[in-house]
Amino acid sequence: MPLMSVFLREQGGFSYLQVGFAMSLMNIPMLCSPALITLLADRNTDPRRILAVAFSCSATVLTLLFFSESIALTLGLFVFHGLAFVAMLPLQDGYYFSLSEKYRKLGEFFPTYPLVRVWGTVGFILPSVLLFIPLSRGASASSILPCAVFFCLCSIANSFTLPAIERIKGTSRQLPTRKAFRTIFSKEARWLCVGLFFGFMAASSYYSFIGNYLDEVVGIPKRHIGLIINLGVILEIGFTLIMPWLQKKIHLKGIMVCGLFAMATRMVILAFFPGYLTAILTQLLHGLEVLALFIGPVMFLNRLAGDEFRNSIQGVFTMAIGGVSRVLGGLSSGLVATYFGLTGNLLFGAILAACSFLVITFLFSRIPPRQEESEIAVSPVEKS
């Protein structure tokens, strides 16, 4: 992902508008597939098999993308890749929370969400580290695709090692998806969703073009871009591991407020002080941003979920909030970059992040702390 926009510019000859359009196309499937796939998981389909199919689809599409020489075909493949990719994260989140609830009811120890989620951070780092060697020896940016296919195949194999979860039958005939919709737009979650809508738009604006910004404005060699971006991801491991401690000190809302402020701040610094050192130093703020956008929200949503729609609430949120905001973010950032340049796009993202910060800080009321304490606790024995 750190090098995808660079690949599109270098290999595909894409304009900024076309890069933004491609990023939007990859997220359009968020408008349907996450809610559908998590509904299947809440009903009668084994989530482990759904994951295997999703990763198989991604592997196939990424292989075809490697051989594509047409802009139209590349854009079309982005849509199909998105259909599989965007549903993986909420499905895995729902799977984790369902499994943890099962162990909680049995009174057995189960790792906290941040302790499991941190492996996603490790997974984000590894490909860029592996790609550094071939890119340093003159390989083209298209080498990212065989690497991605390899990890898809590893994920398919891993899906068959996961423990089974007994399907929970709700007492209501109401669709889990409908319950999830009502929950995320309830008074408890309404302002959380509005704030995160701006936050995800800001993230889409940033990540769509940060590779191009470091390449074309700052002048960083392509082989170093993935490593610099992954410096922040390495530090993200530390932030994720200390998240339970941070919750005790400033609570989950406090973590999100700090993360959104950090997000806006680093975009402003990068825009006004472009440079190699700035690109490295601003990665120090990346970990807080991830806690605010990708870890804290799913934990809040799980507090509002019932057993019968624990998967669906993650899928519906990804669709209604994450999907719409990312599609709009990709399109708008492509337009802004076209007319105001890559620096203008960074400032556009900073404004969106500031809006997210203000909404979460002043309008969103956090969920009662007794639920938060149960998330932080190390084991059921300590809770009792």
N, C-alpha and C positions, 0 to 999 in steps of 0.2 A: 504493500500500500504506500509506503513513503516514496517509492519511485514510480508509481503508476502514472501520475500526470507527466512526469519527465519522459516516460516511455511513449505516451500519447503524442507529446510534442516532437520528440526525436524520431521515432519510428513511423508514426502515423501522419505526421505533418499537421496536427490539429492546431487550430487557432484557440485563443483563450475561450472564446464563446463555445467552441466545439468541445473543449475540455470540460467546461462547466456543464454542458449538455450531456456529455458522457457520464459524469458523476451523478447527474440527476436521473438518467436512465437506469443506472445501477441501483438507485434507491426507489424507483417507481414500484418494483415488486413489494416493497414494504407496505404498500397500500392494500395488499391482499394476502400475501402468503403467510406472514407471521400469525395473524389471527386464525387463518384456516388451519395451519399446521398445529398450533397449540390447542385449537378446538379438538382436533383428532386425538391429541395426547390426553385431553381431559375426558374424552369419550371412550374409545375402545381400541386405539392403535398404540402399539408399543413405541414410546419415544426413541428407544434405541434403534429401532428399524427405520424410523423417520430420519434420524441423523445419518444413518448409513446411506440412504437414498439421496439425501441432500448433498453429502460430500461426493457421492458418485457423480451427480449432475455437475457439480463445480469442477471436478477433475476433467470431465468430458468437454465442458465449455472452455476451460482454460487451455486445453490442448488445441482445440480449434482456433482459439484466439492467437495462438503462437504462429499459426500458418496463415492467418488472415492478412490480406493485402488491400482490403477495401474498407474505407471509412464506414460505409453503410453496414457492412457485415460486422465490423468491430463493434459498432454501436448496438446492433441487434444482439450480439453475443453478450454484451454488458447486461442487457435486460435479463437474459436467461441465467447468467451468473448470479445476478441479484436475486432472482426467484429462489435460488437455493441458499445463498449466503445470508440474506437478511433474516431468514427464519431460524438460523442456527443458534444465535445468541439468546433470544428469548426462550427458545425451546430448552437449551441447556440450563438457563436460569430456573425455569419452571421445574425441570427435572431435579436440580439440586434442592430446591425448596420443598418439593414433594418428598424427596428422600430424607431430608433433615427432619421434616415433620414426622415421618414414620419412626425414625430413631428417637425423637423427642417423646413420642407417646409410649415407646417401649422403655423409656427411662435410661437409654444408653447414650454414651458420648458420641458426638458428631462434630466435625470441624466447622468453625464459623465460616460464613460466606466469604469474607475477605481472604481467609487462609486458603480457600479453594480457588477463588477468582484470580489470585496472584499468578497461577500457572498460565492463565491467558496472556499475562504480561510477558512471561518468559517465552511463550510461543510467538509473540509479536517480535521479540528481539532476535531470536535465533536465525531466521532467514536472512536478515540484513547482514549479520555477522558472517554467515556462510557465503553470501554473495560478494563480500568485499574482495575476496581473492580473485574470482574470475573478472570482476569489474576492473580491478587494478591491473589486470593483464590485457585489457582492451576489449573485453566482451561487451556486447551491446546490452542495452536495457531490457531487451526481450528475454534475457536469461532468467529474469524473475519468474517467468511462467512455468518452465519445467520444475523450478524449485517449489512453486505453489502446488503443482500437481502432485509432487512427491509427498508433501504434507497432507494433502487431501487423502491420499492412499493410506497414510499412517492413521489418520482420523477414522477412516472406514474400519480399519482393523481394530482400533481401540473401542469403537462402539459395541463390539461383540464381547468386550470384557466387563461392561458395566452391569451392576446388579439390577435385578428386575424390581419394579414397583407395582404393587397391587392396585388396580384401578379403583378409585373411590367413587361410589355412586351417590349423587346428591339426592336429597329428599324432594327437591323441586323439579318440575318438568321444564323450567325455564332454561334456555340455552346458556351454557357457561359464558359464551361470548357476550350475550346480552347483559348478564350480571356484571361482567368485567367492564363493559361500557358504562353502565350506571355507576359503578364504583369510581372509575377514574374521573368522572365528571361530577362527583358528589362534592359537597362543601368541604370535606376533608382533603380532597386531592385537587380541586379545581385550580387553585393558584399555583400549586406545584407544577401542574401540566402547562399552564400558561408561561411560567418562568422558564421551564425546560424547553418549551417550543422555541423561544428566542435563543436559548443556550445551544440547542442542536443546530439551529441555523448558523450561529456563529462558528461552531465547530466545523460545519460543512464548508463554510467560506474559507476557513483557515486551512483545513486539510486538503481541499481541492487544489490549492495552489502553493502550499508551502514549499514543496519540492521545486517548483518552477522559480519561486522567489529566491531560494537559496542558490539555485543554479544561475539564473539570469540577472538578478539584481546584486546579490552579494558576491557572486563569482566563485562559489565553492565547487570543487571538482565533483562530478557525479558519484564517484566511488566513495566520497566522504559523506554525502547527504544522508544516506540510510544510517550511517554510524552516528552522526550528530543527532538526528531525530531519536535514535534509540538510546542515546545518553539519557534523555528525559524518561524513556521507558524503563531503563535500568533503575533510575531513582524512584520510579513509580512502584517498584517492588517494595522498597523501604516504606513508602507512604501507605501502601496497602497493608503491610504487616503491622504497622503501628496504628492502623485505623481503629481497632477496639479501644486502644488507650486514648486516642483522640475523642472517641465517642464519650468516654467517661468525663473528659475535660470540657468539651464544647458542644457535645451532642451531635446528632446526625445533621441537623439543620445548620449548625455552626460550621461543620465541615464543608457543606455545600456552599455556604456564603463565602467562605475563604477561597474555595476553589474557583468560583465564578469571578471573584475579584482578581485572582491570579491570572485567569484566562484573559480578561480584558487588559490587564497590565502588560502581559508579555507581548500581545499584539501591538500595543502602542509603542513599546520599547523597540520592537523589531522594525516598525514602520519608520520611526524617526532616527534610529541609530543602526542602520544596516551595516553589518560587519561580521567577520568570522567569529570574533570573541562574543559579540552580542548573540549570535545564533546559538553558541554553546551555553552561555550563561542563562538565557531565557528558558532553556530546557529544565532548569532547576524548579520551575513552576509547574511543569507538566503533570507531576504526580497528583497535586491538589486538584487540578482540573479534571483528571480522570475520576477521582473520588466523587467529585461533584456531579459529573454527567453520567457516569457509567456504572458506579457501584452504589452510591447513596440512593438514587431514585428507585432501583429495583428492590432495595431493602425496605424503603417506605411502602412500595406497592404490595410487597408480600405481607406487611402488617395489616393491610386492608383485605387481603384475599381469604376466601374460604377454601376448604379442601377441594370442593367440586369445581372451582375455577382458578386454581393456583397457577396452572400453565397459561390459561387464557388471559389473565390480567397482564401478564408480561407481553403476550402477543398483541393484544389490543392496544396497549400503550405504545409498543414499537410501531404499530400501524398508524394509529390516529395522531400521535404526537411526533414520534421519531421519523416516520415515513414522510408525512406532509412537510415537516420542517426541513428535512434533508433535501427533498426534491426542490423546494423553493430556494433553499440555500445554494444548491448547485447552480440553478438557473440564474439567480440574482448575482452570485459571485462571478459567473462567466460574463454577464453584462457589465458589471462594475469593473472587472479587470480589463475588458475590451475598451471601455471609454475612459477609465481613470488609472489604468495600470495596476500592477501587482501591489504597489504600495497603497493605492487607494482601496484595493480589496481588503488589505489588512486592517485599515482604519474602519472600513465598513463592518468587518467582523468584530472589531473592538466595540463599536456602538451597539451591536446586537448583544454582545456579552454583557455590556453595562446594563442594558434593559433587563436581561435575565437576572443579574445580580440584584437590581432594585426590586423586582417583583418577589423574588424568593426572600429577600431580607425583610421587606415591609408588609407584604400581603399574605404570605404563606405562614400558617400556624402549624407547627410541627405536631406529630402524633404523640399521645401521652407517653411519658418516659418509661413506664413499667414494661412496655413492649420492647423498648430500646434496651433495657437492662437484660432482658432475656436473650437478646441477640449477642450481647457482649459476653455473657457468662461463658466460661470455658466448658462446663459440663453440667448435666442435669443434677448431679450430686451437689455441686456448689450452689445451684439455684435454690435447692430445698434447704 
